[in-house]
Amino acid sequence: MTKALLFGFFTVVLFLPIRAYAYCYGLSPWDTTSGHVCGEVYKLGHNGYHFLHKPAGWTNMKICPAGQLTGCTTVGTSGHTDAYGGPVMAFLFYRFVNWAEGYRLFDLYAWSASSADYWGSDTVPALRNVWIGPQGHHGIQVEMLPRPLDPTPVYPTGANVGNSYLVRWKSGRDIDRNPHAITYDIWYKYWPFGGTEPANFTLARAGMPCHDNGSNAPDSNNECTTFIAGPQPAGNWKWHVVANLSWGGGSYTTKSGDLSFTQPNP
């Protein structure tokens, strides 16, 4: 009987850390509290043939009541190693709910902490309608969708731009983004020489494909184009591009910086 009791004791001691570590990275194996929401986050990338998980960098995670962007809780991820020695980016909302609360629906958001890493969104849920009850929710896998890369304006720029020209900007595509539909909004400002720059931009084109002919494939410079026939009034111009990647009823958006140019009198 003594041997049986000893065996049972060591079984419990060894089992607890394995189970806790597997389901809530960053949580002490001796923590007996409940109500935690935890899991792992990945990038849902592409290799040219199929979708696959790619390791995420530092990521912001947010839980909001389903369908709302208020009453939210935000945490950052932490890096860990899984049982196979691979890297894991994990999140933990410690004691997110208490034992007295019933089950409720929540949305989970994930987006890269670095502004130079175009993944996820703080306004489009990565997971919708997740049931979370008094015990919390462990082992959630969150997949971040890519946003378009920066749709950097290329031309027109500088002085003495002609009255007709080909507008060019970077497509915001790469191997991870090629399977997705991306459209573009072109915004501009104009004010005459000696005038005052307007406070707001005006939308010139909305939801356009990569090229005027309807093609969504960028050219050999990874650029998109649209032709301005003119004539255009002389003065100062400023423009930028907003790229929109659509997935699951949401739009993942990236705005470029502004580019300025001037046009002489025709």
Secondary structure as the mmCIF struct_conf table of DSSP 4:
data_model
#
loop_
_struct_conf.conf_type_id
_struct_conf.id
_struct_conf.beg_label_comp_id
_struct_conf.beg_label_asym_id
_struct_conf.beg_label_seq_id
_struct_conf.end_label_comp_id
_struct_conf.end_label_asym_id
_struct_conf.end_label_seq_id
HELX_RH_AL_P HELX_RH_AL_P1 THR A 2 TYR A 23
BEND BEND1 CYS A 24 CYS A 24
TURN_TY1_P TURN_TY1_P1 TYR A 25 GLY A 26
BEND BEND2 LEU A 27 LEU A 27
TURN_TY1_P TURN_TY1_P2 PRO A 29 TRP A 30
STRN STRN1 VAL A 37 HIS A 46
BEND BEND3 GLY A 48 HIS A 50
STRN STRN2 PHE A 51 PRO A 55
BEND BEND4 TRP A 58 TRP A 58
STRN STRN3 THR A 59 PRO A 65
TURN_TY1_P TURN_TY1_P3 ALA A 66 GLY A 67
BEND BEND5 LEU A 69 GLY A 71
STRN STRN4 THR A 73 GLY A 76
STRN STRN5 SER A 78 THR A 81
TURN_TY1_P TURN_TY1_P4 ALA A 83 TYR A 84
BEND BEND6 GLY A 85 GLY A 85
STRN STRN6 PRO A 87 PHE A 93
TURN_TY1_P TURN_TY1_P5 TYR A 94 ARG A 95
BEND BEND7 VAL A 97 VAL A 97
TURN_TY1_P TURN_TY1_P6 TRP A 99 ALA A 100
STRN STRN7 ARG A 104 SER A 112
BEND BEND8 ALA A 113 SER A 114
TURN_TY1_P TURN_TY1_P7 SER A 115 ALA A 116
BEND BEND9 ASP A 117 ASP A 117
STRN STRN8 TRP A 119 TRP A 119
STRN STRN9 GLY A 120 SER A 121
BEND BEND10 ASP A 122 VAL A 124
BEND BEND11 ALA A 126 ALA A 126
STRN STRN10 LEU A 127 ILE A 132
STRN STRN11 GLY A 133 GLY A 133
TURN_TY1_P TURN_TY1_P8 PRO A 134 GLN A 135
STRN STRN12 GLY A 136 GLY A 136
STRN STRN13 HIS A 137 MET A 144
HELX_LH_PP_P HELX_LH_PP_P1 LEU A 145 LEU A 145
STRN STRN14 PRO A 146 PRO A 146
HELX_LH_PP_P HELX_LH_PP_P2 ARG A 147 ASP A 150
STRN STRN15 PRO A 153 TYR A 155
BEND BEND12 PRO A 156 PRO A 156
STRN STRN16 GLY A 158 GLY A 158
BEND BEND13 ALA A 159 ALA A 159
BEND BEND14 ASN A 163 SER A 164
STRN STRN17 TYR A 165 LYS A 170
TURN_TY1_P TURN_TY1_P9 ILE A 175 PRO A 179
BEND BEND15 HIS A 180 HIS A 180
STRN STRN18 ALA A 181 TRP A 191
TURN_TY1_P TURN_TY1_P10 PHE A 193 GLY A 194
BEND BEND16 GLY A 195 GLY A 195
HELX_LH_PP_P HELX_LH_PP_P3 THR A 196 PRO A 198
BEND BEND17 ALA A 199 ASN A 200
STRN STRN19 THR A 202 MET A 208
BEND BEND18 CYS A 210 HIS A 211
TURN_TY1_P TURN_TY1_P11 ASP A 212 ASN A 213
BEND BEND19 GLY A 214 GLY A 214
TURN_TY1_P TURN_TY1_P12 SER A 220 ASN A 221
BEND BEND20 ASN A 222 ASN A 222
STRN STRN20 GLU A 223 ILE A 228
BEND BEND21 ALA A 234 ALA A 234
STRN STRN21 GLY A 235 TRP A 247
TURN_TY1_P TURN_TY1_P13 GLY A 248 GLY A 249
STRN STRN22 GLY A 250 LYS A 255
HELX_LH_PP_P HELX_LH_PP_P4 SER A 256 ASP A 258
STRN STRN23 LEU A 259 GLN A 263
#
